[in-house]
Amino acid sequence: MAKISILIPCYNEEKNVKPISEAIVSLFASQLPEYDYELIFIDNDSRDGTRPLLREICAKNPRIKAIFNAKNFGQFNSPFYGLLQTSGDCAICLACDFQDPIELIPQYIREWENGYKIVIGIKTSSRENPLMYHLRGLYYKFVRKFSDVDQIEHFTGFGLYDRTFLEVLRDLKDPTPFLRGIVAELGFKRKEIPYDQPKRRAGKTHNNFYSLYDAAMLSITSYTKIGLRLCTFLGLICGTFSALIGSAYLILKLIRWDQFAAGMAPVLIGMFFLGALQLFFIGFIGEYILSINQRVMNRPLVIEEERINFEEDDGTK
């Protein structure tokens, strides 16, 4: 009997953990009785009542497991680490807020049985903020255009991953993993399934400007060279333009020594423009250096505080 692992990362999801656990258990009982399964919640240091609820849920069903992180390790490390803790023949990662439709799980498993090592969901539309959906679309197109890797548009990580691919992830030892990029770069033959993203069942999104910016910078610095190339090309263009303007001013001053007064305005404008450009690109280069620094330090993905219903010999590490 094949075993399916379901991984659900969560953070302050006290209104969703119980309904989604019940929905997953019911789904396997009614539509997938021929499969064994485990349901793993990895909690990223929730501050509400999520952890007490998870303890209650795990106490009632030994197939439901939980990992409690010692602190919040970010929106990428925690799910990636959770995938490495699964023991099934494949693992399915989905959000706790029902924005990843659990109705797709049987279809994912059928495609997996057909030979696909990776089966992922692609958002074709979203019932959330339409402006954010279109802005994300522009961002995906930007990264895809300038990346050496053919990036996957509107892919959030919601998908099924075969055990062979999970072993590839385990061998990466990347302290700042970006799963969406890794699937595009190192993934096996995959099947993409379109879906309409529903609204959150309850609670509010934990994404804010900082988290979205962090995600964008991680993908840009990991999979594109556009920032560094912009620094080079714009620096060359500005330098050439400044040299031409300076030469023109010098010629005019020599020809019309008494009549042509350059004044301080052009000097100040040029100085502030070039200063702003330099500061911008110093910050941009700093993002690349920060990414390098995080990888060089090689810190652990996650530090666990507690795990529930895991056996020592169940194959997880």
KEKE-3310 file (N, C-alpha, C; in steps of 0.2 Angstrom, whole numbers, plus 5000, padded with zeros to 4 digits):
npx = (5004:5003:5010:5005:5010:5005:5008:5006:5010:5009:5004:4998:4985:4973:4959:4958:4965:4959:4947:4953:4961:4951:4944:4954:4956:4943:4943:4953:4947:4935:4938:4950:4953:4962:4975:4988:4991:4999:4997:5005:5008:5017:5022:5025:5029:5017:5007:4994:4980:4984:4993:4989:4977:4982:4989:4978:4971:4981:4982:4970:4971:4983:4989:4990:5002:5014:5025:5033:5041:5055:5056:5050:5055:5053:5044:5049:5059:5052:5041:5050:5058:5049:5044:5055:5054:5044:5038:5032:5028:5026:5024:5013:5011:5002:4992:4986:4975:4965:4966:4973:4965:4959:4952:4959:4969:4966:4967:4980:4987:4983:4989:5002:5003:5002:5015:5021:5033:5033:5019:5010:5001:4994:4989:4976:4967:4962:4952:4955:4962:4962:4971:4983:4985:4987:4999:5007:5008:5015:5027:5031:5033:5043:5054:5055:5058:5071:5079:5090:5084:5069:5057:5042:5026:5014:5015:5014:5020:5011:5008:5012:5026:5037:5046:5059:5062:5061:5072:5082:5080:5084:5098:5103:5106:5104:5103:5094:5082:5072:5059:5050:5058:5068:5060:5058:5071:5078:5068:5060:5051:5036:5019:5007:4993:4979:4970:4958:4960:4953:4945:4952:4948:4946:4952:4966:4977:4995:5004:5014:5021:5035:5037:5033:5042:5054:5052:5052:5065:5073:5071:5075:5089:5093:5091:5092:5103:5100:5100:5114:5119:5111:5117:5130:5127:5119:5127:5137:5130:5126:5139:5144:5135:5137:5150:5149:5140:5148:5159:5152:5149:5162:5167:5158:5160:5174:5172:5163:5168:5165:5152:5145:5138:5139:5134:5128:5117:5116:5127:5123:5111:5116:5125:5116:5108:5117:5122:5110:5108:5119:5117:5106:5110:5120:5113:5106:5116:5119:5109:5112:5124:5119:5112:5122:5129:5120:5120:5133:5135:5127:5117:5105:5090:5078:5075:5069:5056:5047:5040:5026:5019:5028:5038:5053:5058:5052:5057:5059:5070)
npy = (4994:5010:5025:5041:5057:5071:5088:5102:5118:5130:5145:5154:5149:5146:5145:5137:5125:5113:5111:5109:5097:5088:5088:5083:5070:5065:5065:5055:5044:5043:5045:5040:5027:5016:5020:5022:5035:5050:5065:5080:5093:5108:5120:5137:5144:5149:5162:5162:5151:5140:5129:5122:5117:5109:5099:5093:5088:5079:5070:5063:5056:5045:5046:5059:5071:5083:5096:5108:5123:5131:5145:5158:5153:5159:5160:5151:5142:5134:5126:5119:5112:5104:5096:5088:5080:5071:5054:5047:5039:5049:5066:5079:5096:5109:5124:5130:5137:5134:5139:5132:5120:5106:5097:5094:5084:5070:5070:5074:5063:5053:5057:5056:5042:5039:5041:5053:5063:5075:5084:5099:5113:5127:5143:5150:5160:5171:5173:5182:5198:5206:5215:5212:5200:5202:5210:5201:5192:5201:5201:5188:5186:5195:5189:5177:5181:5186:5176:5162:5150:5142:5149:5145:5151:5159:5149:5142:5133:5123:5107:5090:5079:5067:5054:5052:5065:5072:5067:5073:5086:5084:5082:5094:5104:5118:5133:5143:5140:5141:5135:5135:5140:5129:5118:5122:5122:5110:5100:5085:5077:5085:5088:5100:5107:5117:5129:5138:5150:5150:5161:5164:5153:5157:5169:5180:5185:5182:5188:5203:5219:5218:5203:5200:5207:5201:5188:5191:5196:5186:5176:5184:5187:5174:5168:5176:5188:5200:5212:5214:5216:5227:5237:5238:5241:5253:5261:5262:5269:5281:5286:5288:5298:5308:5312:5316:5327:5335:5337:5345:5356:5361:5364:5374:5384:5387:5392:5403:5412:5424:5425:5413:5406:5393:5390:5384:5375:5364:5356:5353:5346:5335:5329:5325:5316:5306:5302:5297:5286:5278:5275:5267:5256:5251:5246:5237:5228:5224:5216:5204:5201:5199:5187:5178:5179:5173:5160:5156:5156:5145:5140:5130:5124:5124:5125:5113:5113:5104:5088:5079:5063:5056:5042:5034:5026:5029:5033:5047:5062)
npz = (5000:4995:5003:5007:5010:5018:5019:5029:5032:5045:5053:5065:5064:5070:5067:5056:5057:5063:5054:5042:5044:5047:5035:5027:5032:5030:5016:5012:5018:5011:4997:4994:4999:4997:5000:5012:5024:5030:5040:5042:5052:5052:5063:5063:5075:5081:5088:5093:5097:5090:5092:5105:5099:5089:5097:5103:5091:5087:5097:5096:5084:5078:5065:5062:5063:5071:5071:5080:5078:5085:5084:5073:5057:5045:5029:5019:5023:5033:5027:5018:5026:5032:5022:5021:5032:5030:5027:5017:5001:4992:4994:4998:4998:5005:5008:5024:5024:5016:5003:4994:4985:4992:4985:4973:4977:4974:4960:4959:4964:4955:4943:4948:4949:4936:4932:4933:4942:4948:4952:4950:4955:4946:4947:4939:4940:4954:4968:4977:4981:4966:4960:4967:4961:4948:4949:4954:4943:4934:4940:4940:4926:4924:4931:4925:4912:4914:4919:4920:4922:4917:4924:4934:4931:4942:4952:4968:4976:4980:4978:4972:4977:4972:4981:4976:4971:4983:4990:4982:4986:4999:4998:4994:5004:5006:5014:5012:5005:4990:4985:4974:4964:4964:4960:4947:4942:4945:4945:4941:4927:4925:4929:4926:4934:4931:4942:4951:4962:4978:4991:5007:5020:5033:5045:5042:5029:5031:5023:5020:5015:5018:5018:5005:4998:5002:4997:4983:4982:4985:4975:4964:4967:4967:4955:4944:4935:4933:4941:4944:4931:4927:4935:4929:4915:4916:4924:4914:4904:4910:4914:4901:4896:4905:4902:4889:4891:4899:4890:4881:4888:4891:4878:4874:4884:4881:4868:4870:4880:4888:4888:4891:4904:4915:4928:4944:4945:4935:4939:4952:4950:4942:4951:4962:4955:4951:4963:4969:4960:4963:4976:4975:4967:4975:4986:4979:4975:4987:4991:4984:4990:5003:5001:4997:5009:5018:5013:5015:5029:5032:5041:5051:5044:5051:5069:5080:5092:5097:5093:5088:5089:5080:5076:5080:5071:5058:5047:5045:5047)
capx = (5000:5007:5009:5004:5011:5002:5012:5003:5013:5004:5006:4992:4979:4968:4952:4958:4969:4954:4943:4957:4963:4945:4943:4959:4955:4937:4945:4956:4942:4929:4940:4957:4954:4967:4981:4990:4993:5001:4996:5010:5007:5023:5019:5031:5029:5011:5006:4987:4978:4985:4997:4985:4972:4986:4990:4971:4970:4986:4980:4964:4973:4990:4991:4991:5008:5015:5032:5033:5047:5057:5054:5048:5060:5052:5039:5052:5062:5048:5039:5055:5060:5043:5045:5061:5052:5039:5040:5028:5031:5026:5022:5009:5011:4997:4991:4981:4969:4960:4967:4975:4960:4961:4949:4964:4973:4965:4969:4987:4989:4982:4995:5008:5002:5004:5022:5024:5037:5030:5012:5009:4995:4995:4984:4974:4964:4961:4947:4958:4963:4964:4977:4989:4986:4990:5005:5011:5009:5020:5033:5033:5035:5050:5059:5055:5062:5078:5082:5093:5080:5063:5053:5035:5022:5008:5016:5015:5023:5006:5010:5014:5033:5039:5051:5065:5063:5063:5079:5086:5080:5088:5105:5105:5109:5103:5100:5089:5079:5067:5056:5047:5064:5071:5056:5059:5078:5080:5063:5059:5046:5031:5012:5004:4986:4977:4965:4955:4962:4948:4947:4954:4942:4945:4958:4969:4984:5001:5009:5014:5026:5041:5037:5033:5049:5059:5051:5054:5073:5076:5070:5079:5096:5095:5090:5093:5109:5098:5102:5121:5119:5109:5122:5135:5125:5117:5133:5141:5126:5127:5146:5145:5131:5140:5156:5146:5138:5154:5163:5149:5150:5169:5167:5154:5164:5180:5170:5160:5171:5162:5144:5142:5139:5136:5130:5128:5111:5118:5132:5120:5107:5120:5128:5111:5106:5122:5122:5104:5109:5124:5114:5101:5113:5124:5108:5104:5121:5119:5104:5116:5129:5116:5110:5128:5131:5116:5122:5140:5134:5125:5113:5100:5084:5074:5076:5063:5055:5043:5037:5021:5017:5033:5041:5060:5060:5047:5061:5061:5076)
capy = (5000:5017:5030:5048:5062:5078:5093:5108:5123:5135:5151:5158:5147:5142:5144:5132:5118:5108:5110:5106:5091:5084:5088:5078:5063:5063:5064:5049:5039:5042:5044:5037:5022:5011:5023:5024:5042:5054:5072:5083:5101:5111:5126:5141:5148:5153:5165:5161:5145:5134:5124:5118:5113:5103:5094:5089:5084:5073:5065:5059:5052:5045:5048:5066:5073:5090:5099:5115:5126:5135:5152:5158:5153:5161:5157:5146:5137:5130:5121:5115:5107:5100:5091:5083:5076:5066:5047:5043:5038:5055:5071:5085:5102:5114:5129:5128:5142:5131:5142:5127:5116:5099:5092:5092:5079:5064:5071:5074:5056:5049:5059:5053:5035:5039:5042:5060:5063:5081:5087:5105:5117:5133:5147:5153:5166:5171:5177:5187:5205:5206:5219:5208:5194:5204:5212:5195:5190:5205:5199:5181:5187:5198:5185:5172:5184:5187:5170:5157:5144:5143:5149:5143:5157:5157:5142:5144:5127:5118:5101:5083:5078:5060:5053:5053:5072:5074:5065:5078:5092:5083:5083:5101:5108:5125:5136:5148:5137:5144:5128:5137:5140:5123:5114:5123:5121:5103:5095:5080:5078:5087:5089:5106:5107:5124:5129:5144:5150:5153:5165:5161:5151:5161:5172:5185:5183:5185:5192:5210:5221:5215:5196:5199:5210:5196:5183:5193:5197:5179:5173:5188:5186:5166:5165:5181:5192:5207:5217:5216:5218:5234:5241:5239:5245:5260:5265:5264:5274:5287:5289:5291:5304:5313:5314:5320:5334:5339:5340:5351:5362:5364:5367:5381:5389:5389:5396:5409:5413:5429:5425:5407:5404:5386:5390:5378:5370:5357:5352:5350:5341:5329:5326:5321:5311:5301:5300:5292:5280:5274:5272:5262:5250:5248:5242:5231:5223:5222:5210:5198:5199:5196:5180:5175:5178:5168:5153:5154:5154:5138:5139:5125:5127:5125:5121:5110:5113:5098:5085:5074:5057:5054:5037:5035:5022:5030:5036:5054:5064)
capz = (5000:4995:5008:5005:5016:5017:5024:5030:5036:5048:5057:5068:5060:5075:5064:5051:5058:5064:5048:5036:5046:5046:5028:5024:5034:5026:5009:5012:5019:5006:4990:4993:5005:4995:5002:5018:5024:5036:5039:5046:5052:5054:5065:5063:5081:5081:5094:5095:5100:5085:5095:5109:5095:5086:5102:5103:5085:5086:5102:5093:5077:5077:5058:5062:5067:5072:5072:5083:5078:5091:5083:5066:5053:5038:5025:5014:5027:5037:5023:5015:5031:5033:5017:5022:5037:5028:5026:5012:4994:4989:4999:4995:5002:5004:5013:5029:5024:5010:4997:4990:4985:4993:4980:4968:4979:4971:4954:4959:4965:4949:4939:4950:4947:4929:4931:4935:4948:4951:4950:4953:4954:4943:4948:4933:4943:4961:4971:4982:4978:4959:4959:4969:4957:4942:4950:4954:4936:4931:4944:4937:4919:4924:4934:4920:4906:4915:4923:4916:4923:4915:4930:4933:4933:4947:4956:4975:4980:4981:4973:4974:4975:4973:4986:4973:4971:4990:4991:4979:4991:5005:4997:4992:5010:5005:5020:5010:4999:4986:4982:4967:4959:4964:4956:4940:4940:4946:4945:4936:4922:4929:4926:4929:4934:4933:4947:4953:4970:4982:4996:5013:5024:5039:5047:5037:5026:5034:5019:5020:5010:5019:5016:4998:4995:5004:4992:4977:4982:4985:4968:4959:4968:4966:4948:4939:4935:4930:4945:4943:4924:4927:4938:4924:4909:4918:4925:4908:4900:4914:4913:4894:4895:4909:4898:4883:4893:4901:4885:4878:4892:4890:4872:4874:4888:4878:4863:4872:4887:4892:4887:4893:4912:4916:4934:4949:4944:4931:4943:4958:4947:4940:4957:4966:4951:4951:4970:4970:4956:4966:4982:4973:4965:4981:4989:4975:4975:4994:4991:4982:4995:5009:4999:4998:5016:5022:5011:5017:5036:5032:5047:5050:5041:5057:5075:5082:5099:5099:5088:5091:5085:5076:5079:5079:5065:5053:5041:5045:5050)
cpx = (5004:5005:5010:5006:5008:5005:5008:5007:5008:5007:5000:4986:4974:4961:4952:4961:4964:4950:4947:4959:4957:4943:4948:4958:4948:4939:4948:4951:4937:4932:4946:4958:4960:4974:4982:4992:4996:5000:5001:5009:5014:5021:5025:5030:5023:5010:4998:4986:4980:4988:4993:4980:4976:4987:4983:4970:4975:4984:4974:4966:4980:4993:4993:4997:5009:5022:5031:5040:5049:5056:5052:5054:5059:5047:5042:5055:5058:5045:5044:5057:5055:5043:5050:5059:5047:5042:5036:5031:5031:5024:5018:5009:5006:4996:4986:4975:4964:4961:4970:4969:4962:4957:4954:4969:4972:4968:4977:4990:4988:4987:5001:5008:5004:5011:5025:5027:5035:5024:5011:5003:4997:4989:4982:4970:4964:4956:4949:4958:4966:4970:4983:4990:4989:4997:5010:5013:5015:5027:5036:5036:5042:5055:5060:5059:5069:5082:5084:5088:5073:5058:5045:5030:5016:5009:5018:5019:5017:5007:5012:5022:5035:5045:5058:5067:5065:5070:5084:5086:5084:5096:5107:5108:5109:5100:5095:5086:5073:5064:5053:5053:5067:5067:5057:5066:5080:5075:5063:5053:5040:5024:5009:4996:4983:4971:4964:4957:4956:4950:4949:4948:4941:4952:4960:4976:4990:5006:5008:5020:5033:5042:5037:5039:5054:5058:5054:5062:5076:5076:5075:5086:5098:5095:5090:5100:5107:5100:5110:5122:5117:5114:5127:5133:5123:5122:5137:5137:5127:5134:5147:5141:5134:5146:5154:5144:5144:5158:5159:5149:5157:5169:5164:5157:5170:5178:5167:5162:5167:5155:5141:5143:5135:5132:5131:5123:5113:5122:5128:5115:5111:5123:5122:5108:5111:5122:5116:5105:5114:5121:5110:5105:5118:5119:5106:5110:5121:5114:5108:5121:5125:5114:5116:5130:5127:5118:5129:5139:5131:5121:5108:5094:5079:5076:5070:5062:5051:5041:5032:5019:5022:5037:5048:5062:5055:5050:5062:5067:5075)
cpy = (5006:5021:5037:5053:5068:5083:5099:5113:5128:5140:5155:5156:5143:5141:5139:5126:5112:5106:5107:5099:5086:5083:5083:5071:5061:5061:5057:5043:5038:5041:5041:5031:5017:5014:5024:5032:5045:5061:5075:5090:5103:5118:5131:5146:5152:5156:5165:5154:5139:5128:5119:5114:5108:5098:5090:5085:5078:5068:5060:5054:5052:5046:5055:5068:5080:5091:5106:5118:5130:5142:5152:5158:5155:5157:5152:5141:5132:5124:5116:5110:5102:5094:5086:5078:5071:5059:5043:5042:5044:5060:5077:5090:5107:5118:5127:5132:5140:5135:5138:5121:5109:5094:5090:5086:5072:5064:5071:5067:5052:5051:5056:5045:5034:5040:5048:5060:5070:5083:5093:5109:5124:5137:5151:5160:5165:5175:5182:5194:5204:5210:5216:5203:5196:5207:5206:5192:5194:5203:5193:5182:5190:5193:5179:5175:5184:5182:5165:5150:5146:5143:5148:5149:5155:5150:5144:5139:5122:5113:5095:5082:5071:5060:5054:5060:5075:5072:5070:5084:5090:5084:5090:5105:5115:5128:5141:5145:5140:5138:5130:5137:5133:5118:5115:5122:5114:5098:5090:5081:5079:5088:5095:5106:5114:5123:5136:5145:5153:5157:5161:5159:5155:5164:5177:5183:5186:5188:5199:5212:5218:5208:5196:5202:5204:5190:5185:5194:5190:5176:5177:5187:5178:5164:5170:5185:5199:5213:5219:5219:5226:5239:5243:5243:5252:5264:5267:5270:5281:5290:5292:5298:5309:5316:5318:5327:5338:5341:5346:5357:5365:5367:5374:5386:5391:5394:5403:5410:5418:5428:5419:5406:5398:5386:5384:5373:5364:5353:5349:5344:5334:5325:5322:5315:5305:5298:5295:5286:5275:5271:5266:5256:5247:5244:5236:5226:5220:5216:5204:5196:5196:5189:5176:5173:5173:5161:5151:5152:5147:5136:5134:5128:5129:5122:5119:5112:5107:5095:5080:5069:5054:5048:5037:5031:5023:5033:5043:5056:5071)
cpz = (5000:5000:5005:5011:5014:5022:5023:5034:5039:5052:5059:5064:5064:5072:5059:5052:5059:5058:5043:5038:5045:5039:5024:5026:5031:5019:5008:5013:5014:4998:4989:4999:5003:4997:5009:5018:5030:5035:5044:5046:5055:5056:5066:5069:5081:5088:5096:5098:5095:5088:5100:5105:5091:5091:5103:5097:5085:5091:5100:5087:5077:5070:5057:5066:5067:5074:5074:5082:5084:5090:5075:5062:5046:5034:5020:5018:5030:5032:5020:5020:5032:5028:5018:5028:5036:5026:5021:5006:4990:4995:4995:5000:5000:5009:5018:5028:5019:5004:4991:4990:4986:4988:4974:4970:4975:4963:4954:4960:4959:4944:4941:4949:4940:4927:4932:4941:4952:4948:4954:4951:4951:4944:4941:4934:4951:4963:4977:4978:4971:4957:4961:4964:4950:4943:4951:4947:4933:4934:4941:4930:4919:4926:4928:4914:4907:4918:4918:4916:4921:4921:4929:4936:4937:4950:4963:4979:4981:4975:4976:4972:4977:4978:4982:4972:4978:4992:4988:4983:4997:5004:4995:4998:5009:5011:5019:5004:4996:4982:4975:4962:4958:4959:4948:4937:4940:4946:4939:4931:4927:4925:4930:4928:4936:4938:4948:4960:4973:4987:5002:5017:5030:5041:5041:5035:5030:5030:5020:5015:5011:5017:5009:4995:4996:4999:4985:4976:4982:4979:4963:4960:4967:4959:4943:4940:4933:4934:4944:4936:4923:4929:4933:4918:4911:4920:4919:4904:4904:4913:4906:4893:4899:4905:4892:4885:4896:4896:4881:4882:4892:4884:4872:4879:4885:4872:4865:4880:4891:4892:4890:4900:4913:4923:4938:4948:4941:4936:4949:4956:4946:4946:4961:4962:4951:4958:4971:4966:4960:4972:4980:4971:4971:4985:4986:4975:4982:4995:4989:4987:5001:5007:4999:5005:5020:5020:5014:5025:5037:5039:5046:5047:5047:5063:5078:5090:5102:5093:5091:5086:5080:5080:5076:5073:5059:5047:5040:5048:5053)
residu = (MET:ALA:LYS:ILE:SER:ILE:LEU:ILE:PRO:CYS:TYR:ASN:GLU:GLU:LYS:ASN:VAL:LYS:PRO:ILE:SER:GLU:ALA:ILE:VAL:SER:LEU:PHE:ALA:SER:GLN:LEU:PRO:GLU:TYR:ASP:TYR:GLU:LEU:ILE:PHE:ILE:ASP:ASN:ASP:SER:ARG:ASP:GLY:THR:ARG:PRO:LEU:LEU:ARG:GLU:ILE:CYS:ALA:LYS:ASN:PRO:ARG:ILE:LYS:ALA:ILE:PHE:ASN:ALA:LYS:ASN:PHE:GLY:GLN:PHE:ASN:SER:PRO:PHE:TYR:GLY:LEU:LEU:GLN:THR:SER:GLY:ASP:CYS:ALA:ILE:CYS:LEU:ALA:CYS:ASP:PHE:GLN:ASP:PRO:ILE:GLU:LEU:ILE:PRO:GLN:TYR:ILE:ARG:GLU:TRP:GLU:ASN:GLY:TYR:LYS:ILE:VAL:ILE:GLY:ILE:LYS:THR:SER:SER:ARG:GLU:ASN:PRO:LEU:MET:TYR:HIS:LEU:ARG:GLY:LEU:TYR:TYR:LYS:PHE:VAL:ARG:LYS:PHE:SER:ASP:VAL:ASP:GLN:ILE:GLU:HIS:PHE:THR:GLY:PHE:GLY:LEU:TYR:ASP:ARG:THR:PHE:LEU:GLU:VAL:LEU:ARG:ASP:LEU:LYS:ASP:PRO:THR:PRO:PHE:LEU:ARG:GLY:ILE:VAL:ALA:GLU:LEU:GLY:PHE:LYS:ARG:LYS:GLU:ILE:PRO:TYR:ASP:GLN:PRO:LYS:ARG:ARG:ALA:GLY:LYS:THR:HIS:ASN:ASN:PHE:TYR:SER:LEU:TYR:ASP:ALA:ALA:MET:LEU:SER:ILE:THR:SER:TYR:THR:LYS:ILE:GLY:LEU:ARG:LEU:CYS:THR:PHE:LEU:GLY:LEU:ILE:CYS:GLY:THR:PHE:SER:ALA:LEU:ILE:GLY:SER:ALA:TYR:LEU:ILE:LEU:LYS:LEU:ILE:ARG:TRP:ASP:GLN:PHE:ALA:ALA:GLY:MET:ALA:PRO:VAL:LEU:ILE:GLY:MET:PHE:PHE:LEU:GLY:ALA:LEU:GLN:LEU:PHE:PHE:ILE:GLY:PHE:ILE:GLY:GLU:TYR:ILE:LEU:SER:ILE:ASN:GLN:ARG:VAL:MET:ASN:ARG:PRO:LEU:VAL:ILE:GLU:GLU:GLU:ARG:ILE:ASN:PHE:GLU:GLU:ASP:ASP:GLY:THR:LYS)
# end
